[in-house]
Amino acid sequence: MREFAAPLTIEIPAAGNLTDDVVRNSREAADDVVFNRRVADAWVDVTAREFLEEVSAVAKGLMAAGIEAGDRVALISKTRYEWTLLDYAIWFAGAVTVPVYETSSAEQIGWILQDSAARAVVAENAQHLARIREAREAGAGSHLNHVWSLEDNALRVLSKLGEDISDEALEARRASTGPSDLATLLYTSGTTGRPKGCMLTHANFAFELEVATTELHDLFDTPGAATLLFLPLAHVFARIIQVGCVKQRVRLGHSADITHLLADLEAFQPTFILAVPRVFEKVFNSASQSATADGHGKLFERAAETAIAWSRAQDKGRVPLRVKAQHALFDKLVYGKLRAALGGKCSFAVSGGAPLGERLGHFYRGVGVTVLEGYGLTETTAALTVNLPDAQKIGTVGRPLPGTAVRVADDGELLFRGPQVFTGYWANETATAEAVTDGWFHTGDVGEVDDEGFVRITGRQKEILVTAGGKNVSPAVLEDRLRAHALIDQCIVVGDGQPFIAALVTLDRDAFPAWAEAHGKPGSVADNLDDPDLLAEIDRAVDDANAAVSRAEAIRKFAVLADEWTEEGGHLTPSLKLKRNVVMREFRADVEALYLP
């Protein structure tokens, strides 16, 4: 059993709570701009003093409405300034935030409201209100006393409601929360089964923030540091960055509409961003397709290969003169445009939620945006491990953060121990006991740890396929390589109990039209499923994926589907992870057809 532990080198606060950062910011740097708030088509500055005033006013409204210390308050909204404001207002009132993905169905909303016994909910708009109403009509939300809507001026209503609450009463409530008190109930995104509420305390966040912001000081402590959040704040990854930015006074913005993301990045000019691997894949694929459509496809391919070669050479300590010269040329022709698309000031990105893939990691570093891949779960308050600017090994998820230990069990499962590990699942002692044994959290992920402590994720324990010949195959390796192809949107590798490995593939609706035009293929995706040129293109992607595994693990057959797998269709989680059980159930006939004679 292999084990690696990183010693704790900093002091973790033994008192206080997450709201202390807001109070300290206003006291020490009242006029510093800590947020840029999107108002219509403009970005409006919000100072540390103004943020404290707004948070306090809303928190008083919650108190006036009868929200007590420890009560759960649900929050359903896209990523926007008001989400962060409400999160801190709930904490100021001594309550517990229960985030709900804004794409959640009425049934999912109902389950979370009922399971958490939420006393109030703040929704974003009429669509959310309708789903809440449907959930309540089905018998959920029996503890709810209040339902507010941002569209109906919830913040103004709450601020008005709390006008008679004194500053002293609010401060007493705020200060009554300690490190061991619950900060949030974060429900897992539910790739399998019903979501479980992860209990994360103020101490969990405090530890994670102290070690993560210290280790990533190049991101959080640089002059003019700023980031634009566009991932769902209901996800622990975006949430920890939000709280880290408030703690370090990093200018923070929110982008709620992914279709406006490029314009928002250009205007906001972040110094670092965070995203899940699918976003990095999409950016690469879009750039490749745009170059091809403009007749510069070959140029982009050479530029990409040069970026990867240059990055790989960095790890060896010496860049060949030819590669150095080509890299300098492509920096002017190609790389600069890619950096400009991110706002022009972005030098770092943080990736989490799924494996990024070694090739993409080298590509982005080669173009001048170093992607620091990390690893963590909802149950671990985000990061357990992370690559650092001065300690990076592309293809791994980095080393454990200080104060964190990793162990590889006999069956290959990764176990972790550290103060960021949650206190358990809400009202589910059985699930908690299964997840944590002798202080070690069982991640369900399979991986390995090298001699320097760098962790590599090789698959999900429950997703390991065992072929009829007894070969164990991790589908993640193949799926990651396939999704890197510009034409492929999603894929699922199958073969459990079958004589060979196969795959179902869906096409990227954004990339397909440009490819079809370039190859003279009229019609839609559905019209071209059997086109020889299209199948040959996907076949090349399969060959590339197969190069990463042994012959026994290689994909021998594939099928291209007319369907899309989407979050709205229930096939993907909000963090864009594939729900294998849903896809396998709905596309069982397509899987079976792969094995017909």
C-alpha positions in Angstrom: 0.0 0.0 0.0 1.6 3.2 -1.2 1.3 6.4 0.8 2.5 10.0 0.5 1.9 12.9 3.0 2.6 16.6 2.6 3.5 18.3 5.9 1.6 21.3 7.0 3.8 24.4 6.8 1.4 27.2 7.7 -0.9 28.1 10.6 -4.6 27.5 10.2 -7.0 29.9 12.0 -8.5 28.2 15.1 -11.4 30.6 15.4 -13.8 32.7 13.4 -15.7 32.0 10.2 -15.8 32.8 6.5 -17.5 36.2 7.0 -14.4 37.5 8.8 -12.8 38.1 5.4 -15.6 40.5 4.3 -15.3 42.5 7.6 -11.5 42.6 7.4 -11.5 43.7 3.7 -13.8 46.7 4.5 -11.7 47.6 7.6 -8.3 47.4 5.8 -9.1 48.4 2.2 -12.6 49.9 2.2 -12.2 51.6 -1.2 -10.5 48.7 -3.0 -12.5 47.3 -5.9 -13.2 43.7 -5.0 -16.0 42.9 -7.5 -17.0 44.0 -11.0 -20.8 43.7 -11.2 -22.4 43.2 -14.6 -25.2 45.8 -15.1 -26.7 45.7 -18.6 -23.7 46.0 -20.9 -21.3 47.6 -18.4 -19.1 46.5 -15.6 -19.7 48.4 -12.3 -17.1 48.5 -9.5 -18.1 47.3 -6.1 -15.7 48.2 -3.3 -15.0 46.3 -0.1 -17.1 48.7 1.9 -20.0 48.5 -0.5 -20.0 44.7 -0.5 -20.1 44.6 3.3 -23.0 47.1 3.4 -25.0 45.1 0.9 -24.3 41.8 2.6 -25.2 43.2 6.0 -28.5 44.6 4.7 -29.6 41.3 3.1 -28.5 39.3 6.2 -30.6 41.6 8.4 -33.6 40.8 6.1 -33.0 37.1 6.6 -32.9 37.5 10.4 -36.1 39.6 10.3 -37.8 36.8 8.2 -37.1 34.4 11.0 -34.0 32.6 9.7 -32.2 31.3 12.7 -28.6 30.2 13.2 -28.1 26.8 11.6 -31.2 27.1 9.3 -30.7 26.0 5.7 -31.4 28.5 3.0 -31.4 27.2 -0.6 -30.1 29.2 -3.5 -31.0 28.5 -7.2 -29.4 30.8 -9.7 -26.9 31.1 -12.5 -23.5 32.4 -11.8 -23.9 36.1 -11.0 -22.9 38.7 -8.5 -26.1 38.3 -6.4 -25.2 34.6 -5.9 -22.0 35.6 -4.0 -23.7 38.3 -2.1 -26.5 36.0 -0.9 -24.0 33.3 0.0 -22.2 35.7 2.4 -25.5 37.2 3.7 -26.7 33.7 4.6 -23.4 33.1 6.5 -23.7 36.6 8.2 -27.1 35.4 9.5 -25.5 32.3 10.9 -27.4 30.1 8.4 -26.3 27.4 6.0 -26.3 27.8 2.2 -27.8 25.0 0.1 -26.8 25.6 -3.5 -29.0 24.1 -6.2 -28.0 23.9 -9.9 -30.1 26.3 -11.8 -30.7 23.6 -14.4 -32.2 21.2 -11.9 -35.6 19.6 -12.5 -38.6 20.1 -10.2 -38.0 16.6 -8.9 -34.3 17.3 -8.1 -35.2 20.6 -6.5 -37.9 18.9 -4.4 -35.5 16.3 -3.2 -32.9 18.8 -2.1 -35.4 21.1 -0.4 -37.0 18.2 1.5 -33.8 16.4 2.4 -32.1 19.6 3.6 -35.2 20.8 5.4 -34.6 24.2 3.9 -36.5 27.0 5.7 -36.2 29.5 2.7 -35.2 29.5 -0.9 -34.0 32.3 -3.2 -34.5 31.6 -6.8 -33.4 33.6 -9.8 -36.4 33.8 -12.1 -40.0 32.7 -13.0 -38.8 29.3 -14.4 -37.2 28.4 -11.1 -40.2 29.5 -9.2 -42.4 27.3 -11.4 -40.2 24.3 -10.6 -40.3 25.1 -6.9 -44.0 25.3 -7.1 -44.2 22.0 -8.9 -42.0 20.4 -6.2 -44.1 21.7 -3.4 -47.3 20.5 -5.1 -45.7 17.0 -5.1 -45.2 17.2 -1.4 -41.6 18.5 -1.1 -40.4 21.6 0.7 -42.5 21.0 3.7 -40.2 23.1 5.9 -40.2 26.2 3.6 -41.4 29.4 5.1 -40.2 31.8 2.4 -39.6 31.8 -1.4 -37.9 34.9 -2.8 -37.0 35.7 -6.4 -34.1 37.8 -7.7 -36.3 38.8 -10.7 -38.8 40.1 -8.2 -36.2 42.2 -6.4 -35.4 39.8 -3.6 -32.4 41.7 -2.4 -34.3 45.0 -2.1 -37.2 43.2 -0.4 -34.9 41.6 2.2 -33.0 44.8 2.7 -36.2 46.7 3.4 -37.4 43.9 5.7 -34.3 44.1 7.9 -34.2 47.8 8.4 -35.2 47.4 12.1 -32.4 44.9 12.9 -29.6 46.6 14.6 -25.9 46.4 13.7 -25.2 44.9 17.1 -27.8 42.2 16.6 -26.3 41.2 13.3 -22.8 41.2 14.6 -23.8 39.0 17.5 -25.4 36.5 15.1 -22.4 36.7 12.7 -19.8 36.2 15.4 -21.7 33.3 17.0 -20.6 30.9 14.1 -17.4 29.0 14.8 -15.1 26.8 12.7 -16.9 23.6 13.5 -20.3 25.0 12.4 -21.8 24.0 9.1 -21.2 26.5 6.2 -22.9 24.7 3.4 -24.7 21.6 2.3 -23.4 20.8 -1.2 -25.3 18.1 -3.0 -23.3 15.8 -5.2 -24.2 16.2 -8.9 -25.5 12.7 -9.0 -23.7 10.7 -11.7 -25.3 7.7 -10.0 -28.3 7.6 -7.7 -29.9 10.5 -5.8 -27.6 13.4 -4.8 -26.2 13.3 -1.2 -25.7 16.4 0.9 -22.1 16.9 1.8 -21.6 18.7 5.1 -18.8 21.3 4.8 -17.9 23.4 7.8 -16.3 26.8 8.0 -13.1 24.9 9.2 -13.1 22.8 6.0 -13.2 26.0 3.9 -10.6 27.8 6.1 -8.1 25.0 5.8 -8.6 24.6 2.1 -8.3 28.3 1.5 -5.2 28.8 3.6 -3.2 26.1 2.0 -4.5 26.6 -1.6 -4.1 30.3 -1.7 -0.6 30.0 -0.2 0.5 27.3 -2.6 -1.1 29.2 -5.6 0.3 32.6 -4.6 1.3 33.3 -8.2 -2.5 33.4 -9.0 -3.9 35.1 -5.9 -1.1 37.5 -4.8 0.0 39.2 -8.0 -0.8 42.9 -8.5 -4.1 43.4 -10.4 -5.1 39.7 -9.9 -8.6 39.1 -11.2 -10.8 36.2 -12.3 -14.1 35.8 -14.1 -16.3 33.0 -12.8 -18.5 31.2 -15.4 -18.8 27.7 -13.9 -21.9 27.1 -11.7 -21.4 28.3 -8.2 -23.4 25.3 -7.0 -20.2 23.3 -7.8 -17.5 23.2 -5.2 -14.8 24.1 -7.7 -16.2 27.5 -8.5 -17.3 28.1 -4.9 -13.8 27.7 -3.4 -12.4 30.1 -6.0 -15.1 32.6 -5.0 -14.3 32.4 -1.3 -10.6 32.4 -2.1 -10.9 35.6 -4.1 -12.9 37.3 -1.3 -10.2 36.2 1.2 -7.3 37.5 -0.9 -9.1 40.6 -2.3 -8.8 39.3 -5.9 -11.1 41.2 -8.2 -14.0 38.9 -9.1 -16.6 39.0 -11.9 -19.4 36.7 -12.9 -20.5 35.6 -16.4 -23.9 33.9 -16.4 -24.3 33.4 -20.2 -21.7 31.1 -21.8 -22.7 32.6 -25.2 -21.3 36.0 -24.1 -18.2 34.5 -22.5 -15.6 35.6 -25.1 -16.9 39.2 -24.9 -16.9 39.1 -21.1 -13.3 37.8 -21.1 -12.2 40.5 -23.4 -13.8 43.2 -21.3 -12.9 41.8 -17.9 -9.3 40.8 -18.7 -8.8 38.1 -16.0 -5.3 37.2 -14.9 -6.4 33.6 -14.3 -9.5 31.5 -15.0 -10.9 28.2 -13.9 -12.7 25.7 -16.1 -13.5 22.0 -16.5 -11.6 20.1 -19.2 -14.5 20.2 -21.7 -14.2 24.0 -21.8 -10.5 23.7 -22.7 -11.3 21.1 -25.3 -14.0 23.3 -26.8 -11.7 26.3 -27.0 -9.0 24.3 -28.8 -11.5 22.6 -31.2 -13.2 26.0 -32.0 -9.8 27.6 -32.8 -8.9 24.6 -35.0 -12.2 24.7 -36.8 -12.1 28.5 -37.3 -8.6 28.2 -38.7 -9.7 25.5 -41.1 -12.7 27.5 -42.3 -10.4 30.4 -43.0 -8.0 28.2 -45.0 -5.4 28.1 -42.3 -6.0 24.6 -40.9 -2.5 23.3 -41.7 -0.9 26.4 -40.2 -2.9 25.9 -36.9 -1.9 22.2 -36.9 1.8 23.1 -37.1 1.3 25.8 -34.5 -0.4 23.3 -32.1 2.3 20.7 -32.6 5.0 23.3 -32.0 3.4 24.5 -28.8 3.2 20.9 -27.6 6.8 20.2 -28.6 8.0 23.4 -26.9 6.2 22.5 -23.7 7.5 19.0 -23.6 11.0 20.4 -24.1 10.5 22.6 -21.0 10.3 19.4 -18.9 13.5 18.2 -20.4 15.3 21.4 -19.6 16.3 22.3 -23.1 14.4 23.6 -26.1 15.9 22.7 -29.5 16.8 25.8 -31.6 14.4 24.8 -34.4 11.5 24.4 -32.0 12.4 27.7 -30.3 12.4 29.6 -33.6 9.1 28.1 -34.7 7.6 28.8 -31.3 8.6 32.5 -31.6 7.0 32.7 -35.1 3.8 31.0 -34.1 3.6 33.2 -31.0 3.1 36.2 -33.3 0.8 34.4 -35.8 -1.4 32.2 -33.6 -0.7 32.1 -29.9 -1.2 35.8 -29.3 -4.7 35.6 -30.8 -5.6 32.8 -28.5 -4.4 34.7 -25.4 -6.3 37.8 -26.7 -9.4 35.7 -26.7 -9.0 35.2 -23.0 -8.7 38.9 -22.4 -5.0 39.3 -23.1 -3.8 39.1 -19.4 -4.5 35.5 -18.6 -1.3 33.5 -17.9 -2.8 30.7 -15.7 -5.9 28.5 -15.7 -7.0 26.0 -13.1 -8.6 22.8 -14.4 -10.6 20.3 -12.3 -13.6 18.0 -12.4 -12.1 15.4 -14.8 -8.8 14.6 -16.4 -7.5 17.3 -18.8 -5.3 15.1 -20.9 -1.6 15.4 -21.4 -1.7 16.7 -24.9 -4.0 19.7 -24.1 -2.0 20.5 -21.0 1.2 20.8 -23.1 -0.7 22.8 -25.8 -2.0 25.5 -23.5 1.4 25.9 -21.7 3.0 26.1 -25.2 0.7 29.0 -26.1 1.4 30.9 -22.9 -1.5 29.9 -20.6 -0.3 27.3 -18.0 -3.2 25.1 -17.0 -2.7 23.9 -13.4 -4.6 20.6 -13.2 -5.9 19.6 -9.7 -8.0 17.0 -8.2 -10.7 17.0 -5.5 -14.4 16.2 -4.9 -17.4 17.9 -3.3 -16.6 15.8 -0.2 -13.2 17.3 0.1 -14.0 21.0 -0.2 -12.5 21.0 -3.7 -8.7 20.4 -4.1 -6.8 17.6 -2.5 -3.9 17.9 -5.0 -2.8 20.5 -7.5 0.0 21.3 -9.8 1.8 24.5 -9.0 3.6 27.0 -11.3 6.9 25.8 -9.9 6.0 22.2 -9.3 4.1 20.9 -12.3 4.0 17.5 -14.0 1.6 17.6 -16.9 -0.5 14.5 -17.1 -0.8 14.3 -13.3 -3.1 16.2 -10.9 -0.2 17.4 -8.8 0.9 16.6 -5.3 -1.2 16.7 -2.2 -1.7 20.1 -0.6 0.2 20.7 2.7 -1.5 18.8 5.5 -3.0 16.2 3.2 -2.1 12.6 2.7 -2.9 10.2 -0.1 -2.9 6.4 0.0 -3.2 3.9 -2.8 -5.3 0.9 -1.6 -4.5 -2.7 -2.7 -7.2 -2.5 -5.3 -5.8 0.8 -6.7 -8.4 3.1 -5.2 -7.2 6.5 -4.0 -7.8 7.3 -0.3 -7.2 10.8 1.2 -7.0 12.2 4.6 -6.9 15.9 5.6 -8.8 18.7 7.4 -10.6 19.6 4.2 -12.4 16.2 4.1 -16.1 16.7 4.9 -17.8 15.8 8.2 -20.2 13.4 6.5 -23.4 13.1 4.4 -26.4 15.0 5.7 -28.8 12.6 7.5 -27.1 9.6 6.0 -24.8 7.8 8.5 -24.7 4.7 6.4 -23.3 6.4 3.3 -20.8 8.3 5.6 -19.5 5.1 7.1 -19.0 3.7 3.6 -17.1 6.7 2.4 -14.8 7.3 5.4 -13.0 4.5 7.3 -10.3 5.1 9.9 -10.1 8.8 8.8 -9.5 7.9 5.2 -11.9 9.1 2.5 -12.6 6.6 -0.3 -12.7 8.6 -3.5 -13.9 5.8 -5.8 -11.2 6.9 -8.2 -8.3 4.6 -9.3 -4.9 6.1 -9.6 -1.2 6.0 -8.7 1.4 8.1 -6.9 5.0 8.4 -8.2 8.1 8.8 -6.1 7.8 12.6 -6.0 4.2 12.4 -4.7 2.5 13.4 -8.0 -0.9 11.7 -8.3 -2.2 10.4 -11.6 -5.9 9.5 -12.0 -6.4 6.4 -14.2 -10.2 5.8 -13.9 -13.3 5.4 -11.8 -13.5 2.3 -9.7 -17.1 1.7 -10.6 -16.5 2.3 -14.3 -13.8 -0.3 -14.8 -14.9 -2.6 -17.6 -14.0 -6.3 -17.5 -14.1 -7.9 -20.9 -15.2 -11.5 -21.5 -11.5 -12.4 -21.7 -11.0 -11.0 -18.2 -9.1 -7.8 -19.2 -9.7 -4.8 -16.9 -10.2 -1.6 -19.0 -10.5 2.0 -17.7 -12.7 3.8 -20.2 -11.6 7.3 -19.1 -8.2 7.1 -20.9 -9.9 6.3 -24.2 -12.8 8.7 -23.8 -10.5 11.6 -22.9 -8.5 11.1 -26.1 -11.6 10.8 -28.3 -13.2 14.0 -26.9 -10.1 15.9 -27.8 -11.0 15.5 -31.5 -12.6 18.6 -32.9 -15.6 16.7 -34.4 -16.4 14.6 -31.3 -18.6 16.1 -28.6 -19.2 13.1 -26.2 -18.4 9.4 -26.2 -18.9 6.3 -24.1 -16.6 3.3 -24.2 -18.3 0.0 -23.6 -17.4 -3.6 -23.4 -18.2 -4.9 -19.9 -18.6 -8.7 -20.3 -18.2 -8.4 -24.1 -15.5 -9.9 -26.3 -14.0 -6.6 -27.2 -14.1 -2.8 -26.4 -16.3 -0.6 -28.5 -17.6 3.0 -28.4 -20.6 5.2 -29.1 -19.8 8.7 -30.4 -21.8 11.9 -30.7 -20.7 14.8 -32.9 -20.1 18.4 -31.9 -22.9 20.5 -33.4 -20.7 23.7 -33.5 -17.8 22.0 -35.2 -19.7 19.8 -37.7 -21.0 22.6 -40.1 -17.5 23.9 -40.8 -16.2 20.4 -41.4 -19.1 19.5 -43.7 -18.7 22.7 -45.8 -15.0 22.1 -46.1 -15.6 18.5 -47.3 -18.7 19.3 -49.5 -21.2 17.4 -47.3 -24.7 18.9 -47.5 -27.2 18.1 -44.9 -27.3 17.7 -41.1 -25.4 15.4 -38.8 -28.2 12.8 -39.1 -27.8 12.9 -42.9 -24.1 12.1 -42.8 -23.9 9.3 -40.2 -22.8 6.8 -42.8 -20.6 9.1 -44.8 -17.3 7.4 -45.6 -15.2 10.6 -45.1 -16.9 11.3 -41.7 -16.4 7.7 -40.6 -12.7 7.8 -41.7 -12.2 11.0 -39.7 -13.7 9.4 -36.5 -11.7 6.2 -37.3 -8.5 8.3 -37.1 -9.6 9.7 -33.8 -10.1 6.1 -32.5 -6.7 5.1 -33.8 -5.1 8.0 -31.9 -7.0 7.0 -28.7 -6.0 3.4 -29.1 -2.3 4.5 -29.2 -2.6 5.2 -25.5 -3.6 1.6 -24.5 -2.7 -2.0 -25.2 -4.2 -4.0 -28.0 -6.5 -5.8 -25.6 -7.9 -2.5 -24.4 -8.3 -0.9 -27.8 -11.6 0.1 -29.4 -12.3 -2.3 -32.2 -15.7 -0.9 -33.3 -17.6 2.3 -33.0 -20.9 3.9 -34.0 -21.7 7.6 -34.6 -25.1 8.6 -33.2 -27.5 11.3 -34.4 -28.3 12.2 -30.9 -26.7 14.8 -28.6 -26.0 14.0 -24.9 -26.8 17.1 -22.9 -27.3 18.3 -19.4 -30.9 19.2 -20.3 -31.5 15.7 -21.5 -30.2 14.2 -18.3 -27.1 12.7 -19.9 -24.5 15.0 -18.3 -24.1 16.5 -14.9 -23.8 20.3 -14.5 -20.1 19.9 -14.5 -20.4 18.1 -17.9 -19.6 14.6 -16.6 -21.2 11.8 -18.5 -24.0 9.9 -16.5 -23.0 6.5 -17.7 -26.0 4.7 -16.2 -28.4 7.0 -18.0 -26.6 6.7 -21.4 -26.3 3.0 -21.0 -30.0 2.7 -20.2 -31.3 5.0 -23.0 -28.9 3.7 -25.7 -28.8 0.1 -24.8 -30.0 -1.0 -28.3 -27.1 1.0 -29.9 -24.6 -0.7 -27.5 -26.1 -4.2 -28.3 -25.9 -3.4 -32.0 -22.1 -3.0 -31.7 -21.8 -6.7 -30.9 -24.1 -8.1 -33.5 -22.4 -10.4 -36.0 
